[in-house]
């Protein structure tokens, strides 16, 4: 199982901590920071595994939409 690096996990947690509760796709969650992701597909896969492994707080897998975009729920 491949997960995000410790630096990527720290950055993701900072982003999550700033968000209000709701359902998000990664592109929406990361906002302008998404433009700096080198390989979005690979990053998305690792992000999902990181969430599943419990490395990030206040977030859980929500659904996979018909366009194959994964959504996550941020909660309080």
C-alpha positions as CSV (number, residue, x, y, z in Angstrom):
1,X,0.0,0.0,0.0
2,X,1.4,3.3,-1.1
3,X,0.5,6.4,1.0
4,X,1.5,10.0,0.9
5,X,4.9,11.1,2.2
6,X,5.1,12.6,5.7
7,X,5.4,16.1,4.1
8,X,2.4,15.5,1.9
9,X,0.4,14.2,4.9
10,X,1.3,17.3,6.9
11,X,0.2,19.5,4.0
12,X,-3.0,17.6,3.5
13,X,-3.9,17.8,7.2
14,X,-3.3,21.6,7.2
15,X,-5.7,21.9,4.2
16,X,-8.3,19.7,5.9
17,X,-8.1,21.6,9.1
18,X,-8.9,24.9,7.3
19,X,-12.0,23.4,5.6
20,X,-15.5,23.4,6.9
21,X,-17.6,20.2,7.1
22,X,-18.8,18.9,3.7
23,X,-18.2,16.7,0.7
24,X,-15.2,17.5,-1.5
25,X,-13.3,16.3,-4.5
26,X,-9.5,16.6,-4.2
27,X,-9.4,19.4,-6.8
28,X,-11.8,21.4,-4.7
29,X,-10.2,20.5,-1.4
30,X,-6.7,21.5,-2.6
31,X,-7.9,24.6,-4.6
32,X,-5.0,26.5,-6.2
33,X,-2.5,24.0,-4.6
34,X,-3.8,21.3,-6.9
35,X,-1.9,23.0,-9.8
36,X,1.3,22.0,-8.1
37,X,0.5,18.2,-7.9
38,X,2.8,16.5,-10.3
39,X,0.8,13.4,-11.1
40,X,-2.9,13.9,-10.1
41,X,-3.9,10.3,-10.7
42,X,-1.1,8.8,-8.6
43,X,-1.5,11.4,-5.9
44,X,-5.2,10.7,-5.8
45,X,-4.6,7.0,-5.4
46,X,-2.1,7.6,-2.5
47,X,-4.4,10.1,-0.9
48,X,-7.2,7.6,-0.8
49,X,-4.9,5.0,0.7
50,X,-3.7,7.5,3.3
51,X,-7.3,8.3,4.3
52,X,-8.1,4.6,4.5
53,X,-5.1,3.9,6.7
54,X,-6.2,6.6,9.1
55,X,-3.2,9.0,8.7
56,X,-5.5,12.0,8.3
57,X,-8.0,13.2,10.8
58,X,-11.5,14.7,10.2
59,X,-11.8,13.1,6.7
60,X,-13.2,9.9,5.4
61,X,-13.9,8.4,2.0
62,X,-17.4,9.3,0.8
63,X,-18.1,8.0,-2.8
64,X,-16.9,7.5,-6.3
65,X,-18.9,9.5,-8.8
66,X,-19.8,8.3,-12.2
67,X,-16.9,10.4,-13.7
68,X,-14.6,8.3,-11.5
69,X,-13.8,11.2,-9.2
70,X,-13.6,10.2,-5.6
71,X,-15.3,12.4,-3.0
72,X,-14.3,12.7,0.7
73,X,-16.3,13.9,3.7
74,X,-14.8,16.4,6.1
75,X,-16.4,16.4,9.5
76,X,-15.9,18.1,12.8
